[in-house]
Amino acid sequence: MKKLLLPIIMVFLTISACQEEKKEQKADSSSALDKISLPAKADFQAEMDGKKVELYHLRSAGIRAAITNYGGRLVSLWVEDSTAKPVDIVLGFNTLTEYSDGSNEKYHGATIGRYANRIAKGKFSLNGEDYTLAVNNDPNHLHGGDKGFESVVWDAVQENDSTLKLSYLSKDGEEGYPGNLEVVQYYKMSGNQMEISFEAKTDKATPVNLCNHAFFNLNGEGSGTVHKHWITIAADNFTPVDESLIPTGEIKAVDESVFDFREPARIHDRIEALDEQLLTGNGYDHNFVLAMEPKASPEFMARVKGDRSGIIMEMHSTEPGVQFYGGNFMNGSNIGKTGNAYHYRTAFCLEPQHFPDSPNKDNFPSSILQPEDIYQTKTLYSFSKAK
């Protein structure tokens, strides 16, 4: 009997040892993200415009994030690189004051609205009425005006460890826009994916174009230029711009041009080309056309790979366009979370949205929200590692 029990006991001990080893390996694999240093909540606690500003920490199995309700902005986003080292891939600051007072780039990680991108000369007509907006990017209106959604305090509810709900009422006449616009935004984390979604309704017809304006560097915040990042954009066309970066109205094929990113290409291999459009924008600051109307569910939009980190970010969105901005106006005056200056082209932005100046372009997908309709958009950011 003892001879029979001994092999059984040995098998049991071997299985138990293997299970313990797997538990330890699992604990070790998650411990790196658990030990990261997110910006301190206390450094974002204040009262502005009669509302409380806070910082919220979100987590899922594969990513960690810090988000503030000041501007609905993404402050930090940590993912693992190809060596399982956690990397913060979003540029930003460690304190609320640096966002509200100290930055010459006020859109870092922010929610943009009521209208993302540019509206020519700050003017549009709707239902027989002429509207005048702030000219805050001479000679045009940019990203919602002097005090767009990036500079307001959103009402916030953290529903659980992985979900943050933000809401804001943009009142009739705010920054020159018509209608009371009620906006709800969600940040949701799941596995290695971050979802940003918006829903809005209005009591008067109004232009609406909402997006997030994160500045990404997949090698890590403060790690240098993004020139050697590999980028893919699933767009057959783009919208050329005039000297003030307003679309001309043309929808132009990317074929045999520096705007063809349908196959992976390094940013640096194209951005210095003697192309008239790149010279006009000081590099890429253009809308890429994925469709002529919003999609019912998110579809593949873009993929970017960090050349040193091996981090791959893949984007799916319901939006018909995406603005690719190559950090052309970064000037080194902002000092980021790790004490490094944000120099020229040390980040890129991919902003899922409707086309710039759509209120003045009849051939562009309409960005006018009617009172009987609901504005909805969703973008998924998925992260993986190069093998």
Protein Blocks (a to p, Z undefined) as FASTA:
>chain_A
ZZmmmmmmmmmmmmmmmmmmmmmmmmmmmmmmmmpccddfklmgcceehiacdddddddf
kbccdddfehpiafbdcdddfkopacdfbgcdfbfklmmmmpcblkgoiacdfbecjdeh
hiaceehiacddddfbccbdeehijblfklcccddddfblkbccddddddehiahiacjd
ddddddddehjaccdddddddfbdcdddddddddcdfkbghiacfklpccdddbfbdcdd
dfkopaehiacdfehpaklckbccdfklmmmpccfklmmnopacddddfbfcdcfbdcdf
bdcddfklopacddddfbfbdcddehlmgghlaccfkopacdehiaccddddddehklmm
mkbccfbdcfkbccdddddddddddZZ
